[in-house]
Amino acid sequence: MAYATLRYQESVETFRRNVSTGVRSETGFVYRFQFLYCTSSICNLLYIKYMHINQLSIFTDTSQIEISSDIDHPKAKPYIEIKYNIPIDLPNGSYISLHRNSPLKVYSLGFQPAKTIPEIPAWFLQKYTSQSSVILEPFAGSGTSIIEALKVGRKVFWSDNNPLSQLICRVKTTRLPLIDILAASQKIVAEAHIEKTVTNSVNFSNKDFWFQQEVQAGLEIIKRKIFLSKLSYQTVLLLAFASTVRKCSDMNDGLILAAKRSNIKEVPQRNRQDVFKYFQFYVDKIIEALSEWYQFDWDIDDVREVPSQDARNLDGNWLCDAVVTSPPYINAIDYIWASKFELHWLDFVRNNQQRLDLSSQEIGTERIPSSEYKQLGKTGNHTLDNLIIEIFNGDKYKASKGQNHLRARVVYKYFMDMQQHFYSCYHKLKTGGYYCFAVGDVSKICGVEIPVADSLNDIATKLGFQEVFRFHLLLKNRKLNIPRNVNWAGTIKHDTIIVMQKS
């Protein structure tokens, strides 16, 4: 490993000098940047271990092969335990457990529930694509697959319905003047401390419940000054602002959906100075992560956004050689609801109705009129349709009024939307091209287990795709931090990764 360490003070001139000379000052308010890049290959360490499928933590001493005491249990599965990178010669149908290396900091930038891990697209890109390949990421999220594609010199098209995800991906795929942005952020904070005028530009339901008055004032001041800054700086500044919004809300730390829990300590009283402090903190974190990411050799001209930003309607005059993605988890989380504070404060939506309309456009949306979900939908997949009927009738779990019918319709619409997505991808994918997706293997909805991965594979097969490979990844952190009725839903034990080829 080769390391380059630079430190900088609040003074921008000192920071500039440190960048060029490596001078290290021991006085003042100091931040540390570390640029890490690998100069030698890291070999994969694999060994076989048998364990019970319900065991959550499986890492022990990786210096030897172990066989657990429950090897003869009928539900026991063989797990290949892998250290760092998924090997391209992984046997088809494997169940694996992955011991991950420390990822680049850029992956963690921006709020995105249930992020995919970079090892999956990295494996696919190495095994099924070449240097000249054009890649599509139709559910870009926080940009993990985009970053992996750029790291190995691939050209990328991407899309995402969520404006916050779009902002995150734009920040990660543009080379920006970081020193100048740092200076601009410091100027914003300095001016914010003496600002007297406070506007009221944001309105949504229960804003006063979730944001203290002084916090609202601080956010309004920072936001106004961001939009007065240089346009090319605003993506980074807005991403830092989005993180500040979430941190300074009265939502309990660590939660994905807006909630307050009685068993979590009381939310502290905050003022506008706290807002300014967190904003500068998040700017610094973004610049640190991007500085590390910029050490890699990638070209901004290799990245393009799909104009429609709709995975069901991939418009534009282009074709791709491969698709790699992780589609939404069915009935798991409402991504628009989860990011509603950021969407409102960043003016991505102007009112509650705009946010609800945006949510209704999501694949897997729960924003379905009662007149529609009272109708029993049929996908044409016999097995899947029978499971939808079980949910609709409440055969396994009787939910509150109307919920069985709603959940049945959510499942139906999810798979029909994904069918439309596969159809659109099929026509954008060159003959012989590959489509790789990672998704939870089974989702439990109203007590009914839906084989999501297999059902998606069946739908794609009818459109002309053919499965060529699959493996299963054990999920060690299997819970989303949201309230969940275990009889209603459940935890997902594995992600199933399926590779299909256009015949």
N, C-alpha and C positions, 0 to 999 in steps of 0.2 A: 504494500500500500504506500502511496505517496501522499504526503500531507502538505498543504500550504495553509498557514494560519496568518490571518491579519486581524488586527484589532483597531478600533477607531473610537474617537471621542465624539462628543456632541459637535465639536467644531468640524464643519464640512471640509475646511482646508486641511485640517489634520487628517481627516479620513482620506482625502485625495492623496496626501503625501504618503500615508501608510499603504495605500493600494499600490503605489508605484515603487516604494522603497522597502516596505516591510518594517518600518520603524514601529516600535512597540512602546506606547506611553503607559506609565503606571499611575497617572493622576487623572482625576475627573471621573465622569460617569462612563464606564467602559462596557462595550459589548464585544462579544467574540464571534468570529466567523470561522468556520472550518470548511475547507474544500477537500472533499475526499474522493479519490478516484482509484480504481483498481488497476494495477499495472501487471498483474499476473493472474492466471486463471485459477479458479477455485474448484477443486474436484468435489463431486457429489459423494456424500457418504450415505450409503443405503444399507439397510439390513431389514430382515423380516422379523416381525413380532406378531404373535397371535394375541388378541385381546377381545374382551367382551364389547359388543357394539355400543353399549350404553356408558362405557368408561369415558370420562371426559378428558382427563390428562393422561397422555401416553408416553411422555418423554422421560426416559431414565438415562442410564449410562449408555452413550452411543458408541462405546468402544467394543461392544460385543453383541452377539445375537442372543436374544432372550425369547423364551416361550412362556406365556403366562399360564397360571394354574387352571384357567378355565378354557383350555384349548378344546376340550371335548364338548363344551356347551353348544347346543344346536344353533344358537344365534351368534356364536363366535365367528369373526371374520379375520382373514389374514390382511394385515396392514403392512405395506412397504413404508418404512419410516425414512424420510428423505431429509437431508440437511441442505438447505439453501435453494439450489436450483432443481427444477423438475427435469429429469433426463429425457432426451428425445427417444431413447430406446426403452422407455417405460412399457411394460407389457400391456396389451389391450385388456380393458376390463379391470384394471388394478384398483384397489382401495389404498389410498396413501394418506400418510400423516406427514405434514410439512413442518420442519423446524426452520423458521425464517431468519434470514440475515437482517440486519438493520437497514431499512429502505432509505432511499433519498428523502430528504425533508420535503421536497416539492410535492410528494404524494399526499402529504397530510394537509396541504393548504386547502381551505374552504370546507364548509359544512356539507357533508354528503353521507346520509345513512347507508349502512350496508355496502361499503366500498368493496369493489373487487380487489384482489391482491395482484401485484404485478407479475408474480411468478407464472400465472396462468397464461396471459398473453405472451410473455417472454418465451415460454415453452412452445406455444403454437407458432409464433413468428419464426422461431429457429427451425422447427420441424417441417412447416408447410409453405413457407414463403421464401422468396429470394430477394436480392438487393434491388431489383427493378420492380418489385411488387407494389401495387397500389392497394391500400388497406381501407376498409370502411369500419368505423365505430359508430353504430346507429343509436346507442344509448350511452352517450359519452360520460355522463355523471361528473366525476371530478377529474377525468382525463387520464386515468391510469393506463389504459390501452394505447392512447395517443402517445404518451411519453415513451412507452416501451417500443412503439413503432418508430418513433423519431430516433431513439437511441441506436437502432440497428439500420438506420438509413432508409426507411420505407416512406413513401408518400402516403398521406392520410386524408380521408374525408371523414367528417364527424357531424353528428347532430344530437340535440337534446331538447326536449320540450320545455324544460325548466329554465327560466331566465337566469337564475342564480348559478346553475350548472354551466350555462353559456359563458357567464362572466368568469368563472373559475377556469374554464378551458382556454379562454382568450388570454388570461394572464399567463398561463403555463405554456402557451404556444407563440408568444411574442417576445422578442428580445428588446428589453426596455432600458432606458438610461437610469440605472438604479441609484447612482450617486445623486443625480438631480432630483429624483423622486424622494429620496431621503431628505434632501434639503427642503423640498416643497412641503413635506409632512411636518418638519420641524417649524417651518414658517407658519403653517396652518395652526399648529398647537400654540405657538407663541401669541398669535393674534387672537386665538379663541379665548385665552385667559383674560384678555382685556375687553372682549366683545360685550356690549351692553344690549344690543338689539337681538331679540329672539322672535322668530316667526313660528307659525303653526302650519306646516305644510303636509302633515301626515294625519290621516284619519282612518281608523278601522275599529271594529267592535272591541270593547274592553281595553282600549289602549291605556287608560289610566290605571287599570287593574294590574297590567303587566309592566308598566314603566312608571317609575317615580317621577314627579314633576321636575326635579332638578336634572334627572337623567334625560328626560325629554328635551329640556333646554340645551343641554350639552350636545345631544345628538343633532338637534336642529342647527346649532352653530357649526359643528364639524361638517355636516352635510352641505350646508350652503357654501362653505369655503372650498370644499372639494369641487363643486360644480363651477366655481370661479377659477379653479386652477387650470393649468395647461391640459388640453384634451388628451394628449398622449400619456399623461400621468394618471388619469382618472381611473383606469381599470384597477391598478394596484391599490390606489387610495380607497376605492369603493369596496374592494375585497377586504381590506383591513377594517373598513367601516362596518361591513356586514358582520364580521367576527365581533366587533365592539357591540353592535346591537344585541347579539345573542348573549354575550357575556354580561352586559349591563341590564338585561331584562330581569324581572323577578321570577323567571322560571328557574327551578332548581337546577344547579349545575349537573351536567352529565345526562340530562334527559333529552330525548330526541323530539318528543312532542310537548307542546306547551302544557305544563302541569305543575301544580304545587302539591307536595306530599307532606302529610302531618308528621311522618317519621324522619323527615330531613330537617336539619337545623334551619332556623328562621333566616330569611333573606336579609342581608345587611342593608342598612340605610346608605345610599350612595348620593353623590353630588356631581355637578358637571365636571369637576376636576378629575373625578374617577373616570369619566368618559374620555377625557383628553389623555389621561395616562394609559388607558387600555388601547386607545387608537394608536398612539405612538408605539406601544408594545407590539401590536399586531403588524404595523408597518415594518418594524425591525425584523420580526419573524419572517415575513414574506420576502424581504430583501435578502435575508440570510439564506432562505431556501432557494430562491432564484439564482443567487450568486453561485451556489453549488451546482445547480442545474445548468447554468451557462458554461460550465467547464466542459460539457459534452459537445461534440461536434454535430449540431443539427441545424437545419435550414428552415427559416420561417416560411419560405416559399413552398415547402413540402406539405403544408397544412392548408386545408380548405374546409369551410363550413358548407354543409348541405343547405341550400337556400330555404327550404320549407321548414327545417328543424322538426320534421315529423317523420318518425321511423316507419309509418305506414304509407308514406307518400314521398319517396326519395326522388326529388326532381333534379333537373340539371342534365347537361350533356356530358356524361362521364360514365366510365365503367371501372370496376375494381377486380382485383385478382383474389381477394380474400376478405372475409368479414370476421371480426373477433369482438365479442361483446358479452355483457352480462345483463340480460333483460330484467325488468322489474320483477320482484318477488310477488307472487299473487297473494292478495289479502294480507299482506304483511305490514305495509306502511304507506301512508299518503304523503308522498314526497313534497307536494305543494303545501299541504297543511304543516308539515314539519318545518318548512322554511318560510312560513307566512310572515314572521316578524321582519326578516330580511327583505322579502319581496315588497312589503309595504314601505319600509323606511328607505329603500333604494329607488322607490318610484317605479318599480317594475310592474306593479299593479296600483291603481289609483283609489280603489275602493273594494269593499268586501265582494261585490258582485263580480268584478273583474278577476279576483282571486278564485272564486268558485267556478267561473267559466274556464279559467286555466286548468283547474283541477279536473274538470269534466272532460278535458281533452287527453288526460293521461291514459296510458294503457294500464288496465286494471283498476280504473276509477271506480269509486263508490258513489259518485254523484250521478245517480240514476233516478229518474222520475218514477213515482209509485205506479203510474199507469203502464210503465214499461216493465218494471221488475215483477209485476203480477203475472206477466206472460212467461211461460216456460220455454226457454230457448233450446234449440238443438244444434249441435256442432256438426253432426254427421258421423262422429266417432262414437261407435256403439258403447264402448266401455266408459268413455268420458260422459256421455249423455245419461247413462244409468246412475253415475255418481252425482251428477247435477240433480237428477230426480230425487235421490236420497236427501240431498241438502234441502231442496225445495219442500219436500214433505216432512222434514224434521225426523227422519227415521233414526238417526243416531243421537241427535241433540235438538231439543225444542227450544229455540231462542225466543227472545221477546217478540212482541207483535211485529210482523212484517219482516223480521231479520232473516228468517230462512229463505224467503222469496228474494230478498235483496242479495243475499250472499250467493244464491244460486245464479242470479243474473250477473253478478260480478265475475263469477267463474266463467260463465258462458261468454261474456263480452271480452274477457281477458284472452281467451283462446281464439276468438274470432278476430280480435285486433292483431294478435300474433300471427294468425294465418295471413292477414292482409300485409303484415310486415314481411313475412317470408316471401310472399308473392312479389312484393316490391324489390326485395333483395335479390330474388332469383333473376329478375330482369336487369339488375345492375351488375350482377356477377358474371364474369366471363365463363364460358364453357370449360369445365374442368377445375374451376375455382372452388375454394373451400370456405365453409361457414363454421365458425367455432362459437359455441355459447356455453356459459357457466350459469347454472341456476339451481336452486334448492331442489333436491330429488323428489321429495314428497312434502306437500303442505296439507295440514289438517284443518278443515273448515267445517264448522258445525258438527264436529265429530267424524267427518268423512275424510279419509285420506285420499288426496288427489295426486296421482303420479305425474307431477308437472313435467319433469324432464322427458319421460317416455311419451307423454301426450304431445309435447311440442315436437318431438322427433317424428311421431306418427303423422302429424299435420304437415310437416315439411316434406316428408317422404312422398305423400300424395301429390305434392307440387312438383316433384322431380328431383329432390335431393336424395342422397344415399349415405347412410351412416358408414363411416370408415374407421372411427376410433372413439373410445370413451374411457374415462376413468372417474373415480369418485374421491373427493377430498374431504377428510374429516374436519368438521368445524368445531374448534375448541371453545370459541366464545359464541355460543349458540343462541344467546338471548338478546333481543332488542330491548333497550331500557324503556319500555312502555308498559302500561297496565295490560294484562292479558289473562283471559279466562282459560285455564288449561283444558277445560272440557270443550270449550268453543274452538280453540286453536291449539297450537303446540309449537315445540321447537324443531328446527330443521337440523337433522343430524349430519347431512352431507351436502356439499355442492356436487352436482354431476356435470362433468365437462364432456360435451359431445362435439365431435368434428364430423361434418357432413360435406359431401362433394356434389357439385352440380353436374349431373350426368348429361 
